[in-house]
Amino acid sequence: MKNIITIALLTIAMNVNAQSLEKRNRQNFTPDQIAEIQTKRMTLHLELTKSQQQQIFEINKINATERKQKSNERKALREKGKKPSSQDLFERKNSQLDTQIAHQNKMKNILNEKQFDTWKKARAHQKIQLKKRVKKHKIKKHIKAHKRQE
């Protein structure tokens, strides 16, 4: 009986580990690839015209390039061991919100009213899902820290 439980636990651990490796490998996409995937998903979800697809692809490409650049900057700071100050965090969040407002306005100009409403609802749903994943990650992190203390 103990052997069966041990084998089951090892199998589950290997699956979880393999899934986390897959997620890490996804980050190797170029900004063009990311933009293309996002545009195709939006095309399926919103039934975009060719003109809309081209405009949205350009927006997604610019956004993906900027995100990749900012991510690399944060990684470089992390490797140096520097933590952002509260002023840096405020400026980063403020910049993110400005970018989101600008993105929303661009999308409003490209999409028709029905598509825009669908897009807004999908973004709200994505936000909720992201919050759930972050909360789950924080709980896992807390549990690991608690186990190390014991």
Steps between C-alpha positions, in 0.01 A plus 500: 500500500782739588669425170188590304464830685868578446475427128188714470668792679811472280286495185310810609825680589652421160188626319500826696871547433455433127215751480707771668783437251257541210389836636860621526576397141204699368679823585745449215258629237605807305280811516385425142391150598322625809320769297397247237358258756313776683359635175381156388333438837325834474397423143336178613334663797390828340467404130739772385523622141834493314543873556432463872741206518781706347442795732475283809808300399703822491370604842569154645850500350585837656357391836686167494828674417456749784403225748803292402730801539358592842520138611866485404565822692332358812698175467825697476414693816403180680830335404687800641303453821334840480147532626278775361418786733141595578537794258618261226204271565261795489647621170483148353135456600410848376670427168315166471166669556579771244594230250176310569293815448676574171457136389131508583452819300681349200284189519187712525598673175566170318216278623130551446276543805404132533861384462620758750245388760601136449867597527440692825313206653779262401761731655301516824483120507876478435565735791296281732686190385835674547408600855408139577834375364694761696312413819566129443869572440525708819339220700747246358788734577372549856468124551855441375636768732305352791636150427857632494450654844389169647 
